[in-house]
Amino acid sequence: MKLNMLVAAALALGASGCGGSEKDANLAGNAVNAAAADGGAEANALASDFESASPGNPKSPAAAKAVVTDYAALAEKEQFTQAARYWTNATAAAQFASTLEDYPKVKMTAGEPSDEEGAMGSIFITVPLTLDLTLRSGSPFQMTCKAAVRRINDVPGSSAEQRRWHIESIDC
C-alpha cells in the first residue's frame, strides 16, 4: 500500500510522540479478522449493514462511494475498530488508521467514483478522497487520495460478505 506523503508526514509528526496508535491498529486488525473468520450470522449481519447503507443498486458506483463515505465518517470520529470493517485487508486498515491518528483533526470527503474496471470475477472502482488535516502545529494541510474499492461479482459460491464493496487501499 502506498501512502507516500501521508506516511512521510505521519512519521515526521510521530517522532514528536503520539502514543496509543499501535493498540488501536491492533484493535482494528482484530475487528477485520473476527469478521472474516466468522462465516455465520455475524458476517451476514455485517453484510446486511453495508447493503442497507448503500444507496440503490449494491453493485453501483454510488454504493462504492457510500462505503468510502461511511468509512470516513467513522475514521473522523477515531472509531477505527468499526471503520476497519470496510477494508478487505486488516493490515492495510490498521496502517491507515495508525497514520490518521497522528493528526489532531481529520476530515475526509469522498468524490465521484470513476475508473470502473472488471477483473477475474471482481469489480474495482476508484473513489477520490480529499483529506483535510490539521497538523500538530495547528496549520491546515490538504491531501488528495484515491480509494480503490472492490467487490466480488455474483459468482456461484460467493458469500454476501464477499459481494459487498470493500476498500482495498487508499493511496495518497
C-alpha positions in Angstrom: 0.0 0.0 0.0 1.4 3.4 -1.0 0.7 6.2 1.5 3.5 8.3 0.1 3.2 11.8 1.6 0.8 10.8 4.3 3.2 8.3 5.8 6.1 10.6 5.5 4.1 13.4 7.3 2.9 10.9 9.9 6.4 9.7 10.6 7.7 13.2 10.9 4.9 14.1 13.3 5.0 10.8 15.1 8.6 11.5 16.0 7.2 14.1 18.4 5.3 11.3 20.2 1.8 10.2 19.6 1.2 7.1 21.7 -1.7 4.6 21.5 -1.7 4.1 17.8 -0.3 0.5 17.9 -3.0 -0.5 20.3 -5.8 0.9 18.1 -4.1 -0.6 15.0 -4.2 -4.0 16.7 -7.9 -3.5 17.6 -8.7 -2.5 14.0 -6.9 -5.6 12.7 -8.7 -7.8 15.2 -12.1 -6.5 14.2 -11.5 -7.2 10.5 -10.0 -10.7 11.3 -13.0 -11.5 13.5 -15.5 -10.5 10.8 -13.6 -12.5 8.2 -13.3 -15.6 10.4 -17.0 -15.7 11.4 -18.8 -17.2 8.4 -22.1 -17.3 10.3 -24.7 -14.9 11.5 -22.3 -12.1 12.4 -20.8 -12.0 8.9 -24.3 -12.0 7.3 -25.4 -9.2 9.7 -22.3 -7.2 8.7 -23.0 -7.6 5.0 -26.6 -6.6 5.7 -25.4 -3.4 7.5 -23.3 -2.4 4.4 -26.1 -3.2 1.9 -28.6 -1.1 3.9 -26.1 1.8 4.0 -25.5 1.6 0.2 -28.0 3.6 -1.9 -29.9 1.8 -4.7 -28.1 -0.9 -6.6 -25.4 -2.5 -4.3 -23.2 -3.0 -7.4 -23.3 0.7 -8.4 -20.5 3.3 -8.2 -22.8 5.1 -5.8 -22.7 2.1 -3.4 -18.9 2.0 -3.6 -18.8 5.8 -2.8 -21.1 5.1 0.2 -18.6 2.6 1.6 -15.8 5.2 1.4 -18.1 7.9 2.9 -19.2 5.6 5.8 -15.6 4.6 6.5 -14.5 8.3 6.5 -17.3 9.2 9.0 -16.1 6.5 11.4 -12.4 7.3 11.0 -13.0 11.0 11.6 -14.5 10.0 15.0 -11.5 7.8 15.6 -13.8 4.7 15.6 -11.1 2.7 13.9 -12.3 -0.8 15.0 -15.7 -0.2 13.3 -14.1 1.6 10.4 -11.8 -1.4 9.7 -14.8 -3.5 8.7 -14.9 -1.5 5.5 -11.5 -2.8 4.4 -10.5 -6.1 2.7 -7.1 -6.3 4.5 -6.8 -5.9 8.3 -3.1 -4.8 8.0 -3.9 -2.1 5.4 -6.8 -0.8 7.6 -4.6 -0.7 10.7 -1.7 1.1 8.9 -4.0 3.8 7.5 -5.8 4.2 10.9 -2.4 4.5 12.6 -1.4 7.2 10.2 -4.6 9.2 10.7 -4.1 9.1 14.5 -1.1 11.4 14.1 -3.4 14.3 13.2 -5.4 16.2 15.8 -8.3 16.8 13.3 -9.2 14.8 10.2 -12.0 15.5 7.7 -12.4 13.2 4.7 -14.6 13.9 1.7 -15.3 11.3 -0.9 -15.6 12.5 -4.5 -17.4 11.0 -7.5 -16.3 7.4 -8.4 -14.6 6.7 -11.6 -12.5 4.1 -13.5 -14.8 1.1 -13.1 -12.9 -2.0 -14.1 -13.6 -5.7 -14.1 -11.0 -8.3 -13.4 -11.1 -12.0 -12.5 -14.6 -12.0 -11.1 -14.3 -8.7 -9.3 -15.3 -5.1 -10.0 -12.9 -2.3 -9.0 -13.8 1.4 -8.7 -11.7 4.4 -7.8 -13.2 6.9 -5.4 -11.3 10.2 -4.9 -10.8 11.1 -1.3 -9.8 14.6 0.0 -8.2 14.7 3.4 -8.4 18.0 5.2 -6.0 17.6 8.1 -4.8 19.7 11.0 -1.2 19.4 11.8 0.1 19.4 15.4 1.2 23.0 14.8 -2.5 23.9 14.1 -1.8 24.5 10.4 -4.2 23.1 7.9 -3.0 20.5 5.4 -4.9 19.0 2.4 -4.2 15.8 0.5 -5.9 14.2 -2.5 -6.0 10.5 -2.3 -7.6 7.6 -4.3 -9.5 4.9 -2.6 -9.5 1.6 -4.5 -12.8 -0.2 -3.8 -13.6 -3.8 -4.8 -16.4 -6.2 -4.7 -16.7 -9.8 -5.9 -19.2 -10.4 -8.7 -22.2 -12.6 -8.1 -20.4 -15.8 -8.8 -21.6 -19.2 -7.6 -20.3 -19.9 -4.1 -19.6 -16.3 -3.2 -20.9 -15.0 0.1 -22.9 -11.9 0.9 -19.8 -10.6 2.7 -17.7 -11.1 -0.5 -20.3 -9.4 -2.7 -20.2 -6.1 -0.8 -17.8 -3.2 -1.6 -14.5 -3.2 0.4 -11.7 -0.7 0.5 -8.6 -2.3 -1.0 -6.3 0.6 -0.5 -6.1 4.4 0.0 -3.2 5.9 -1.9 -2.1 9.4 -1.3 
